[in-house]
Amino acid sequence: MNKKIKVGYLTSSNPLDKRSWSGTHFKMYESLKNKFEEVYILGPLKKSIFLKVTLLVFSLTHFLVFFKKYKKNHSKLLSKYYAYKINRKFKNKKIDVIFAPAGSAEIAYLKTSIPICYLSDTSFGQITNYYSSFSNISRFSFKEANLIEQLAINNSFTQVYSSNWAADYVINNYNAVKEHVFTVNFGANIDFVPERILLEKDFNSTINLLFLGVNWKRKGGNIVLETFDILINKGYDVTLTICGCTPPNLIDNPNIKIIPFLDKNDSKAHDEFLNILYNTHLLFVPTRADCTPIVFCEANAFGIPVITTNTGGVEAIIKNDVNGYVLPLEATPNDYATKIQSLLDYRLILNSMAISSRKKFEKELNWHVWGEKMREILLLTAQRNIELNSTEEKYISEIGN
């Protein structure tokens, strides 16, 4: 098969909007456009007023009666509505393969002969009670949402995940066909990748640590502050920048800078974000729960090693002694301080790890490499349709004879 197959990019949101899935939809669409002759956008899918009201009533009822959450975005009603809307978008479009990133609700009830490739960074059963936003879900909502996930896997020919953690789960818990499940690393959601020569930093003076994340608690913000205090009390010349959120308690420390929010879609804010990365020596995010944090890929693009936690799919990105360190989930601030101290005491190791972090980005953690791998998977998926059509034509021919 050649490059000329037509890909349908299926999502309920708008992949051209850089805010959609934190910019991941846009980067995936951009990458696939470079790999295939035609990529049709099958979205966004707007909800009707009636649907919005109905789902809202469901949510309020669950909360007021059962004191539980109802996951509106993983409901049968929404999924069947999406199937209806998507079938209308297929009209007058010849598509060889459907690519559905984070699209379980979109494809669960979709009836089509076009083979589907479903991509995600986790599955509903895996993330339930792992993220706080997926906790305290009603039994009814859980069963409904879990069914949506199962139907999405059953209805797709191939499934792609961003970590073995996610891929192994669907094989073991959703009976996904092992030979049709693939693991492909995500890339960095940045529009500008600096040249290597611009990443030369001074590792012999002040070391700048960066905490980057929207969710202070889930990303381990309190651990960062305690660890930083330990390093300061030991006399180390370090600074800390907190970007993306505001700590719950007031911080009065001249060595700590807080930048609550930066909109990457704003050119001025984007430049400020890039400047922060240029001047960072270590990204420190002792996350409590994560699938595959794309911010780690962004850090590696700027030659920044990462200190983080062994949870979720983190190890798909960060490898010990290569582009950072992954500590056990039960690690204490003292443990993190000891690990960072070992790098501060041996700056040559820190410098070497910064170089290998950038190499890791160039070799694996970028959207070009993702696109190359996805091209092969989508070609394999599209081949399924050709084989089915060939079998059908042969059967008809035999009947005719």
N, C-alpha and C positions, 0 to 999 in steps of 0.2 A: 504494500500500500504506500501511496505517496502523500505529500503534504496537502493535497487538494481536498481532503475530507472536510466537511462542514461541521463545526462544533456549535452546539447550542449552550450558552452560558446561562444556567437556570438559577435564579435567586429571587426571593421576594423583595429584596432591597435593590438599590441601584449601584452596580459595580463601578460606575463612573464617579460616584460620590466617595471621596477619600476618607470620609468619616465612617463609611459602611464597613463593619467588622474591623474597626481600627485601621482601615486602609488595606486590609488583606485582600478584599474582593478586587480592588483596583489593581493591585500588583499582580494578582493571578490573571486577571483579564488582559492586562498589558503584556504579560509574559506569553500567554497563549496566542495573542495577536501576532507575536513575532515568530511563532512556531507553525501556525496554520494560515491558510489562505483566507478563510472566512470564519469568523466567530460571531454568532448572533447573540445579542443580549435578550434573554427571555425574562425580563423584569424591568422595573419593579412591579410588584403585584399589590395593588391598592385594595385595602379592605373596605367593604361597603359599610355604611352607617349602621345598618341592621346588624351586621356581623359584629361590629365593634361593641354595640350596645349589648348584644347577647352574651358575648365573652366577658364583658364587664359585669353583667348580672351574675354569671357563673362564678366569677372571682369573688364578688362581694358575698354571695351566698355561702361559698365555702369558708370564707373568713368569719362571717357572722355566726354561722350555724356550727361549723366544725372547728373553728379557730385554726384552720389549715390553709395552705396556699393552693391555688389552682393555676397550673402553668398554661396560660392562654396560648402561647406560641407552640405548644405541643398537643393541641387538641384535635380530635377527630373532625369536628365541625370546620375548623380552620383548614385542615389538610384537604378535606373534600372540596372546600371552596377554592383552594389553590389549584387543585386538579382541574376543576371546571375552567378557571381563568387561563391556565397554561395551555389547555387543549385549543383554546381560541387563538392563542399566540402562535400555534404551530401552522395555522392556515397560511398557504402560499409560501411556506419556507421548507426547503428540502434540507433536512438535517441528518447527518450520519451518526452522530453520537451526542448525548446530553451530558454535560458536566454540571454537577449539582453540589457546590461547596456549601457546607453547613446547611444542607437542604433536606433534612429528614421530613419535615412537614410538607415540603413542596412535592416530594416524589412518592410519599407513602401510598397514596391512592391514585397516582397517575397511571392511566391505562394507555400504553403506547408500545408500538413494536420497535421503537428506537432504543438501542441499548443505552443504559445509564451508568455513568461513573459517579459515585457518591464519595465526597471528601469531607472529613471532619478532623477535629483534634481530640475528640472524645466521643462518648455515647451517653445517652440519657441515664442508663443504669449505673454507669461508672461515675458520673458527676453528681448523682443524687447523694446528698449528705456529705459530699466532698467540698463543694462550694456552699457557703452559707445561703446564697440566693436559691440554692436547690435543696434546701432543708425544710422540714416541717410541711411537706407536701401531702395532700390528702391521699388516701388509699385509692380513691377513684381516679384522681388526676395522675397518680403514678402509673396505674395500670393502663390508662389511656395513652399517656406519653411513651411508656415503654413499648406499647403495641405499635405506635407510630415509628419508633426506632427500628423495631423488628421488621415492619413492612417495608421501610426504606431500604434496609439491607437486602431483604428478599427481592425487592423490585429493581435492584441495581445489579449489574453484571460484575462490576469491579468496585472495590472500596479502597480508599486511600486515606491513610492516617499520618499524622506528623510525628508519631513516636511508636515504638514497640509496645509501650505501656498501653496505648489506646488500641493498637491493632490486635494484640494478644487478647484483650478483654472481649472484643466482639467475636473472635474466633471461639473463645471458651464459653461465652455467655449468650451469644446470639446465633451460634451455629453458622457463622459466616464461613464460606468455602475458603480454606487456607490458601489455596493456589490463586485465588482472586483478590486477596487482601495484600496491599502494598504499603510500605512505609517510605515517605518522602519528606525530607526536611523543608520547612518553610524558609523564606528569605527575610531580608531586612526591609521594613516599610519606610524607607527613606528615598527621597528623590535625588539626593546627592551622595556619591561615594567618593571620598577623598583619595588622592593619589598616596601611595605608600610614603613617598618622600616628605609629605606634609604631616605625617604622624610621628615624627621624631620628637620625643618628649624628654624633659629633664627628670631623671629618676633619682637624682642625687640631692634634691632639695625637698620642698614641701610636697607631700603626696596627697592628691585630691581624691576623696571617696565620693561616689555618687549613689544615692538611693533614688530609684526611678520607678514610680508606680502610682496608680490612682487610688487603690485600696490600701490604706495605711496598715490596718490590722492583718489582712490576708497576706500582704507582702512582707510582714515581719518588721514593721517600722520600730516597734519598741525594742526589739533585739538590736537593731542598728544603733539606736541611741545609747543603749547600755554598753555595747561593744566600743563605740566611739569614746565614751567616757573612760573606759578602761585604758584605751590607747593614749588618751590625753594625760591621764594620771600617771602613766608610765613614762611620760616625757617625749612621746613621739610627735614629730612635726607633721600633723595631718589636718586636713579640713574636710568638711562634709557638706555636700549640696543635696538638699531634699527637693525633688522636682516631681510634680504631678498631683500632689495632695498637701493638705495641711495637718500637721500633728495635732492630736486632740488637746494636748497641754502646751501652754506657752513655753517657748524655749528662749532663754536668754544666754546665748553663747556666741561670742564674736567669731568663733571658728565654724559656725553653722549658718548656712544660707538657705532660705526657704523660698522656693518658686512654686506657688500653688498649682498653676495650670499654664500650659503652653499649647496653643492651637497650631498644629503643624500646617494647617491650611492657610494660615496667615503668614505672609512672607517674612515679616519682622520677627514674629515668634519662632518661625522655623529657623531663621538665622541664629537666634539666641540659643535654640536647642542644639544646633550644630556646634556653636561655640563652647557650650557646656561639654559636649562629647570630646571636642579637641583638647580640652584642658583636664579631662578626667584620666586618672591612672588606674582606678579600680572601680568596677560596678559592684555594689554590695547590696544584694536583695535576698535575704534569708527567708524566702517565701514559704508560707505554710501550706499553700495549695495552688497548683498551677498545672496547666496542660502542657503547652510548649511556648514559653514566653518569647515573643518575637523581639522584645527589647534586648534580649541576650544576643540575637543575631545583629542587631543594630550596634551594640557595643563592640562586637567582634569586627565589624566593618571599620571601626575607628581604632582597632588595635587595643581594645580594653578588655583585660581578663575579668572574669566574673566570679565572685564569691557567693554561693547560694546553697540550696538545700536539696537533698535527695527526696523529691516528692513528685508525683505525677509523671509527666514526660520530660522533666528537666534534663535528665541524663542523655536525652536524644541530642541535646545541643552542647552541654558543657561536659568536657572530659577532664578528669584530674590530671594535673601536670601538663596539660596541653593548652587549654584556653580558660583555665580557672580551677576552682575546687568546689566539689559538691559534698557538703557535710551531712551527717545523719539528721533526721528530723528532730531528734531529741537533743541536738547540740545546743549548748548554752552560750550566752554572750562571751564567757571566758574561753570557750572552745573556738569561737570565731575570732576573738582577739588574738589567741595564740597562733592561729593560721595566718592572719594578716601580719602579725608581728614577724613571722618567719620570712615573709616577703620583704618587709621593711628592713630587716637585718641583713638581707642578702639581695641587694638591689639588682645585681646581674641576672638573678633568676626572674625577678619581676620584669625586667627589660626583655629577657628572652621569651617570657610567656606572652608579652604584648605582641611580639613579632609572630609567634605561633598562633595567636588569636586571630590576627589579620589573615594569615595563611588559611586558617580553618574557614574563615568567611569566604575567601576566594575559591576554595576547593569545594565547599559544601553548602554554606549558609547564605545562598543568594538566589534570587528568582530566576536567573539564567539557568542554573543547574536544575532548579525545580522544574522549569519549563521543559528542559531536555528529557527529564525522567517522565514528566507527565505526558509528553508527546508520545512516548512509547506505550504508556498505559492506555491512553485514549485511542491510539491506533489499534491496540489489542482489543479494546472494548468495541470499537467500530467494526472490527473483523467479525465479531459475533453476529452482527446484522447481516453481513455478506454471506456468512456460512448458512444462516437460517434461510435467507432468500434463495441461495443456491440449492439447498435441500428441498425447499418448497417447489422451485421450478422443475427440479428433477422429478419430484413426485407427480406434478401435474403432467409432465411430459410422458411419464410411464403410464399414467391413467389414459392419456390420449392415444397411446399406442396399443 
